[in-house]
């Protein structure tokens, strides 16, 4: 789906009454060079004026001013903040935002990590969570569900969608990575497949869905877009590293109550 100036993906699962959401691609922004497109990351080395314009375009696509955009200062933690007002420039450290207040645009930035948007339409509570493997392993998705529950949501009513992230065919890891993940839960061995030599392929979206299921959220899916494999539509940390590029843009996934 597209809105004026920007492109974004949506999920039928989140096509809920009173809820608006978007998984933005990199298309439609004003950034240039290695950030070309809709770079939403203030933590990147991009021109701050370009990022501000990109944020305004993304917020406008969901019918809100840029001041509504609320993104935590992401640190690969298991911290999710509940708020009844937009963050503005005062971004608290953490990796998720939950709200029951219309006009707050909950956002998560990613460039291979898994952004997860969640909603309980009956309770009118939504959340956006940034789940890299470290955050997912430490429980950020469960923390997102807990933050929503504290606002009146119920896990069995929550609908969750994992947005564009590095796909299972692209995410190569070493045996020490597998050991760390499996040590937390032996059943997580199911999310690894053989690669070249001692390398393994890790299915991050399936792992994120499993962590959501642990928290009681069964109405969940991956949107199916691999950030590493599609350079035209998505930024990718790992692709930038493999190309020898010094930095990379960040994609925004966002959700709000209408």
Buried (B, 14 or more C-beta within 10 A) or exposed (E): EEBEBBBBBBBEBBEBEEBBBBBBBBBBBBBEEBBBBBBBBBEBEBBEEBBBBBBBBBBBBBEBEBBBBBBBBBEBBBBBBBBEEBBEEEBEEBBBBBBBBEBBBBBBBBBBBBBBBBBBBEBBBBBBBBBBBBBBBBBBBBBBBBBBBEBEBBBEBBBBBBBBBBBBEBBBBEEEBBEBBBEEEEEBEEBBEEBEEEEBBBBBBBBBBBBBBBBBBEBBBBBEBBBBBBEEBBBBBBBBEEEEEEBBBBBBBBBBBE
